[in-house]
């Protein structure tokens, strides 16, 4: 009962997607009703002809036979036209619903926070947004049709047969509940199996994606056998689950065939007794046999649809799982727009950990960054430098404490206005599949060619862009694979130049550049930083020697603070780092 209610709830949540297509759905069901007419009329026609032959063959005149034939031909033409509508327009309706669901799912995914993607594999998400929704499409189109057609055939057949012989009809229909109970048992097992198979497919997709995206690393280490072994394990697990599912399907099908045989046995044996006792006539007996075929066809279609139904229900369930995932970071009800005038940033007793079962990353951090000040964060890995940068645009939410920009708590403003005020060049450079122009323009959609070229110039990217085969219109490949690391980094920096924000966050922004490119970009960054608040995370100390303030971040918090000269004099952590990398900064 619990699973049944669960299915009902899933269907109720799915029904709103029919709303925009209710006229198409109604006409589709009307066509479905028309397609049942031929099957329901044929046994009656055969019964009439047989009865006429037995009673008075003279009733079957040429005119009567032609009238019956032409009438049935007209019904068949109507049946064909109705079936065409169902097969074409009905499927289009399902595809439109799939499109709407994919839109809602993608839009919701855009709202989810960094933490969701930290815990969820992209391959699993891809499986849900593609193959799962395709199964939902088939479900959306065929589910109403199949149940509607089956319902009409069963109800109408029951009524017609009751007019012929009530006891025999009740005997026939007594088999159906027993059949339904047995089939329902295996249907539940199939649903569980399909849910497991969907999870397995998602895991398999994730493993394949991970291996293919890292194919260069795989080949550089000659670790193809390791990847093949990982794939084999996931592939065999998927096979195991699918094997179990198909065994349930086989049992489902066998129960169906056994029930069909039982229905024929009941009619043949019981009908024969009724014939002998004169309680049923030969034409009626033939009609019964024909209606069994109609009933079995209806039941068989429902049985065949059971797999599709379960796939669809599993798809809807997995679809709702994502939609039911709330963003961990969102706008307050009365959040207002942030207007950055100064760009001052304050951290007041800020603490952070990724989850309750992980260790503290930041604890009671206090930082005050003045308007237009250039602040550098340095220190050993794992100290929380990148975390501090991620908390300002609210990519993650501080566990305790407050962060303010121009005296305004960032939790009181909209995420859109907050992030529009901050330019971020992240440590991991990501370029979208497209042209150089499209990737730079991403910083300011609709920017003019002059603005795009100026941003490229400021980032020190204009020269190499001009030397590309198609200049700004050069295709960069997936994840910018056709460009060097330094070129990709400079394009990502150009995006921020084009955005021209009041606050800049540079997380290892120049880490992939050669010395010459680093020099050009560093000069550009210094020009851009004038009048703007800039936070730089760096391991290469050449990029932050001129910072107004350098904060040395360790696992214990802010260990040292001051400018380059002051920290060197302190002969502490920063001085040791400076000495260690002395050859690099001279």
HELIX and SHEET records of a PDB file:
HELIX    1   1 UNK A    2  UNK A   15  1                                  14    
HELIX    2   2 UNK A   16  UNK A   21  5                                   6    
HELIX    3   3 UNK A   22  UNK A   55  1                                  34    
HELIX    4   4 UNK A   57  UNK A   59  5                                   3    
HELIX    5   5 UNK A   62  UNK A  111  1                                  50    
HELIX    6   6 UNK A  114  UNK A  119  1                                   6    
HELIX    7   7 UNK A  122  UNK A  129  1                                   8    
HELIX    8   8 UNK A  131  UNK A  164  1                                  34    
HELIX    9   9 UNK A  166  UNK A  213  1                                  48    
HELIX   10  10 UNK A  215  UNK A  220  1                                   6    
HELIX   11  11 UNK A  224  UNK A  276  1                                  53    
HELIX   12  12 UNK A  282  UNK A  323  1                                  42    
HELIX   13  13 UNK A  385  UNK A  392  1                                   8    
HELIX   14  14 UNK A  410  UNK A  412  5                                   3    
HELIX   15  15 UNK A  415  UNK A  420  1                                   6    
HELIX   16  16 UNK A  436  UNK A  441  1                                   6    
HELIX   17  17 UNK A  449  UNK A  458  1                                  10    
HELIX   18  18 UNK A  462  UNK A  466  1                                   5    
HELIX   19  19 UNK A  471  UNK A  473  5                                   3    
HELIX   20  20 UNK A  478  UNK A  480  5                                   3    
HELIX   21  21 UNK A  485  UNK A  499  1                                  15    
HELIX   22  22 UNK A  515  UNK A  529  1                                  15    
HELIX   23  23 UNK A  541  UNK A  543  5                                   3    
HELIX   24  24 UNK A  564  UNK A  570  1                                   7    
HELIX   25  25 UNK A  573  UNK A  580  1                                   8    
HELIX   26  26 UNK A  582  UNK A  585  1                                   4    
SHEET    1   A 4 UNK A 362  UNK A 369  0                                        
SHEET    2   A 4 UNK A 345  UNK A 352 -1                                        
SHEET    3   A 4 UNK A 400  UNK A 405 -1                                        
SHEET    4   A 4 UNK A 408  UNK A 409 -1                                        
SHEET    1   B 6 UNK A 422  UNK A 425  0                                        
SHEET    2   B 6 UNK A 503  UNK A 507  1                                        
SHEET    3   B 6 UNK A 533  UNK A 537  1                                        
SHEET    4   B 6 UNK A 374  UNK A 378  1                                        
SHEET    5   B 6 UNK A 549  UNK A 554  1                                        
SHEET    6   B 6 UNK A 557  UNK A 562 -1                                        
END                                                                             
